[in-house]
Amino acid sequence: MEVPRRQFTWRFVLGAIAVFFIWYFFIQPASQELDPSEQAELLRLAREQLVATAAGGGIIEVNETTLPPRLLQPGGVFVTLSIDGVLRGCMNDSFEPHEPLYRNVLRNTILAASDDERFPPVTPEEVGDIRVAISLLTPPEGLEFSDPDELITRLEPGLDGVILIVGDATSSYLPDVWERFPDPAEFLSRLSEKAGLSPDRWREAPYPTIKTYRVFQFEER
């Protein structure tokens, strides 16, 4: 049966709107920049989750209908906890966006406060002294290089977050770690050690897989 042209047109328009709605809210990665109100909301949620985790509670309940739409888009983050500028916990469960941005913040707040093997779990007494920082990540991209000398020239100190992968061993540094290790060779050596490998492993064939990403970082005042 032939569908009337007007009816077909409206069906097409409504279908296109539905596809755009699904893509915008559930598929596309979150923008790498958030406005001040969106930043404040994520920091508020992270703070509430930190308090709950330190007290032995689980993931907090959030009414998604009250959140800005951008916080419902897929996104991946690092959550970093510090006391007087000294690291107290830092975790990222995945570099690939796989859940709403706000929920990934909650997940990694829990991990930073309770599952960072370098530190004991955060206690309720510490919560008031902790500053929360959130680093929103771009999806990582593989970095092609033919030898260690080329690898060094292709990194952008101060801008690139770097992931090093050798077999099952993986480690990563956020871009702000360049402040501690501004020399790319030292940066990669420390990254190799962080993965449990020898400092010179990044120079040895078969060469590690290297991926880079960028971050949009904000923190509590």
C-alpha positions in Angstrom: 0.0 0.0 0.0 1.4 3.4 -0.9 1.9 5.7 2.1 0.6 9.3 1.6 3.6 11.7 1.1 2.6 13.9 4.0 2.3 11.0 6.4 5.7 9.6 5.2 7.3 13.0 5.8 6.1 13.3 9.4 7.2 9.8 10.1 10.6 10.6 8.8 10.9 13.8 10.8 9.8 12.1 14.0 12.2 9.2 13.4 15.1 11.6 12.9 14.2 13.5 16.1 14.1 10.2 18.0 17.5 9.2 16.6 19.0 12.6 17.5 17.6 12.4 21.1 19.1 8.9 21.6 22.5 10.0 20.2 22.6 13.3 22.1 21.7 11.9 25.5 23.0 8.3 25.5 25.7 7.8 22.8 27.9 10.9 22.1 30.8 11.5 24.6 30.4 14.4 26.9 32.1 17.6 25.8 35.6 18.1 27.3 34.6 21.5 28.8 31.9 22.0 31.4 30.4 25.3 32.5 30.9 26.4 36.1 27.5 25.1 37.2 28.1 21.7 35.7 31.5 21.6 37.4 30.0 22.6 40.7 27.4 19.8 40.5 29.9 17.1 39.8 32.1 18.3 42.7 29.1 18.4 45.0 28.2 14.8 44.0 31.8 13.7 44.5 31.9 15.3 47.9 28.6 13.6 49.0 30.0 10.2 47.7 33.3 10.8 49.6 31.4 11.3 52.8 29.2 8.3 52.3 32.2 6.0 51.3 34.3 7.1 54.3 31.3 6.2 56.6 31.1 2.8 55.0 28.1 3.4 52.7 27.6 2.5 49.1 26.9 4.6 46.0 24.6 7.5 46.7 21.2 7.8 45.1 20.9 10.6 42.5 17.7 11.9 40.9 18.8 12.1 37.3 15.9 14.4 36.3 17.6 17.2 38.3 20.9 17.0 36.6 22.1 19.0 33.6 21.8 17.0 30.4 25.6 17.0 29.8 26.2 15.1 33.0 24.0 12.3 31.6 26.2 11.8 28.6 28.9 9.1 28.6 32.2 10.3 30.0 35.3 9.0 31.8 37.2 10.7 34.6 40.0 10.5 37.0 39.0 11.4 40.6 41.9 12.7 42.6 41.9 13.2 46.4 44.6 15.3 48.1 45.4 16.7 51.6 47.5 19.9 51.7 48.6 19.2 48.1 49.7 15.6 48.9 48.0 12.8 47.0 45.6 10.7 49.1 44.0 8.7 46.3 43.5 8.7 42.6 41.5 6.3 40.4 40.0 5.7 37.0 38.0 2.6 36.2 38.2 2.9 32.4 39.6 5.3 29.8 36.7 4.6 27.5 33.3 6.3 28.2 30.9 3.6 29.3 28.3 5.2 31.6 26.8 8.6 32.4 29.5 11.2 33.4 28.0 11.8 36.8 27.9 8.1 37.6 31.5 7.7 36.6 32.4 10.4 39.0 30.7 8.6 41.8 32.3 5.3 40.9 35.8 6.7 40.8 35.3 8.7 44.0 34.5 5.4 45.7 37.6 3.7 44.2 39.9 6.7 45.0 38.7 6.7 48.7 38.7 2.9 49.3 40.5 0.9 46.6 43.8 2.8 45.8 46.3 0.2 46.9 48.9 2.9 47.7 46.8 4.2 50.6 44.5 2.9 53.4 40.8 3.7 53.0 39.8 7.3 53.8 38.4 7.7 57.3 35.5 10.1 58.3 38.1 12.2 60.3 40.0 12.9 57.0 37.1 13.9 54.9 37.1 17.6 55.9 40.8 18.0 55.0 40.5 16.3 51.6 40.2 18.3 48.4 38.5 16.7 45.4 39.7 17.2 41.8 38.0 15.8 38.7 39.8 15.2 35.4 37.4 14.7 32.4 39.2 12.6 29.8 39.1 12.5 26.0 38.9 9.0 24.5 42.6 7.8 24.3 44.2 7.5 20.8 47.1 5.2 19.9 50.4 6.9 19.2 52.4 5.5 16.3 56.2 5.5 16.5 59.0 3.5 15.0 61.6 3.7 17.8 62.1 5.3 21.2 63.6 8.5 19.8 60.5 9.1 17.7 58.3 8.3 20.6 59.9 11.1 22.6 59.5 13.6 19.9 55.8 12.8 19.4 54.8 13.4 23.0 53.5 16.8 24.0 54.7 17.5 27.6 52.2 19.3 29.7 49.3 18.4 27.4 49.3 14.7 26.9 48.1 12.2 29.4 49.9 9.0 28.6 49.0 5.3 28.9 51.7 2.6 28.6 50.7 -1.0 28.0 52.9 -4.1 27.9 50.9 -7.3 28.0 48.7 -7.2 31.1 50.8 -4.4 32.6 49.2 -0.9 32.3 50.0 2.4 33.8 49.0 6.0 33.1 50.0 9.5 34.1 47.8 12.6 33.9 49.2 15.7 32.1 50.0 17.4 35.4 52.6 14.8 36.2 54.8 16.5 33.5 55.4 19.1 36.2 57.3 16.4 38.2 59.0 14.8 35.2 59.3 17.4 32.5 61.9 15.3 30.5 60.0 12.8 28.2 62.6 10.1 28.8 62.3 10.3 32.6 58.5 10.6 32.3 58.4 7.3 30.3 60.8 5.6 32.7 58.7 6.5 35.7 55.6 5.3 33.8 57.3 2.0 33.1 58.2 1.6 36.8 54.6 2.4 37.8 53.5 -0.5 35.6 55.9 -2.8 37.5 58.4 -2.9 34.7 62.0 -1.9 34.4 62.7 1.8 33.9 64.0 1.2 30.4 61.2 -1.1 29.2 59.8 1.6 27.0 63.0 1.6 25.0 63.0 -2.1 24.4 61.5 -4.1 21.5 58.8 -5.2 21.2 57.9 -1.6 22.1 55.0 -0.9 24.5 51.6 0.3 23.2 51.4 4.0 23.9 48.1 5.9 24.0 47.5 9.6 24.7 44.6 11.6 25.9 43.8 15.2 27.1 41.9 16.3 30.2 39.7 19.1 31.4 40.4 19.4 35.1 38.6 21.3 37.9 38.7 21.0 41.7 37.2 22.2 44.9 38.3 25.6 46.1 
